[in-house]
Amino acid sequence: MKKYSVRVYVTLRASVLDTAGTAVESGLHQLGYDGVEGVRIGKYIELNLTAENEEKAQADLHQMCDKLLSNPVIENYRFELNPLEA
């Protein structure tokens, strides 16, 4: 079994209105940061995972993201999988 450090990034699909991003963008404009545009808000998740090999770890991560960590209807995800030293 191998251990991995994982970083998961979840973002709204481009076609989904990001009301939180719009609110943050408006707040930044009110603070004088007029050059800011296109703010999108997402989620960042860190976890450690033990799996037989990298392929199994990736398959497990796809299932985790599809079933719990993201909403596949409105969100996209990507992850970084890095082996941990023994």
Summary of the structure (lengths in Angstrom):
residues: 86
radius of gyration: 16.7
end to end distance: 10.6
largest distance: 52.1
contacts: 201
relative contact order: 0.35
helix: 33%
strand: 35%
